[in-house]
Amino acid sequence: MGSAKESTLIRFKTEIVKLKKEVGALYLACKRKDVSIYVKIAAALVVGYALSPIDLIPDFIPVLGYLDDMILLPLGIWLVVKMIPKPIMEACRKQAEEIFTSKKPVSYIAGSVIILIWIGLLAAIAARVVY
């Protein structure tokens, strides 16, 4: 039985590594001139969210806290990857493999946007409670 758990854990870790590489490739795609502005915006949102130290749904909330990490983020990555032409994405993946094996970029702008969203939500809730 332990073998099945170990196998599942190994597959899970492998998938996480793949997602990290995809985020790096999307980051590089954002900087390319041959990617449309709409795809760049979508990619920047996904990359910013992936690299943000703050989650839209905090991890301490039971079950829902990991929903974004397990479903929303991979779904966002998948959707943006589908919007980028395959040759461009392959070039970005290859470049990401070389660049991002040792250090990942941090998006302070995306973190700030997430903080502002949470402040707005809390202000809206507080306004409803007060009035």
Secondary structure, DSSP 4 states (H G I P E B T S, - for coil): -HHHHHHHHHHHHHHHHHHHHHHHHHHHHHT-TTS-HHHHHHHHHHHHHHH-SS-SS-TTSTTGGGHIIIIIHHHHHHHHHHHS-HHHHHHHHHHHHHHTTS-----HHHHHHHHHHHHHHHHHHHHHHH-
